[in-house]
């Protein structure tokens, strides 16, 4: 894919995140969580580059989700 490794995905996530925090300013929105499967390291890198540090492991919980996941959180404000 031509865009891979050029920072397009993290830039898009940052733009949407900034828009959400701006659009919901003054409400009770304090954080946004980004969750991905543990065995998806590309999504992990995108989350971290977009300003979503890893917070914790989310164990699988069938039937809601079947794989362990990483939870990344970005705080507003």
N, C-alpha and C positions, 0 to 999 in steps of 0.2 A: 504494500500500500504506500502510495507516494507521500502521505502526510505522516507516516509513522516516524517517531523520533524527532519531530520538528516542534513539539510543544503545543500542537493544535488542541488536543483533548484537554490538557490542564488549563489552557487559556479559556476554552469554552466553559469548563466547570467553574472557573473563577468568575467569569462574566455572569453566568446564571446565578451563582451564589451572591455576588454583589447586588445584582438586580433584585433578588428575593429579599435580602436584608433591607435594601432601600425601599422596596414596595411595601414592606410590612413594618417599616419603622414606626415606633410608637405602639406596637402591639406586644403581645407577650412572647413573640418569637425570639428565643435566646440562642438557639443552636440549630445546626443542620447536620444530620447524620448521613454518612455515605457508607453503604454496606456492600461487600462483594465476597464471593467464594474464596476460601483460603488458597485454593490452587489456581488463582488468577493473579499472578504477580504483576502483570501489566496494569490492571485496575488499581492495584496497591500503589504502584509508582505514580499513576495519574492522580490519585487521591492525595498523596503526600506532596507532589509538586503543586497541586492546586490549593495547598494550605490546610489540608485536612489531616492532622497527625493521627497515627494509629492510637486508638484508645483501649480496645479490648477485643478478645476473642469471643465470638458468639457461637456456642455449640449448636449443632444441628438440632432441629425440633420438628420432626415430621408430625403432621402433614403440612405444616406451614412453610418450612424450608428444610431441605434434605441434606445439605452439606454444611460443614463448619464455615464460619465467615469471619471476616475482619470488620470491625466497626471503626470508622474514622469520624471524627467530630470537628466541626469548625464553629467557633463561638462568634456570635454577632457583636457588633458594637465597637 
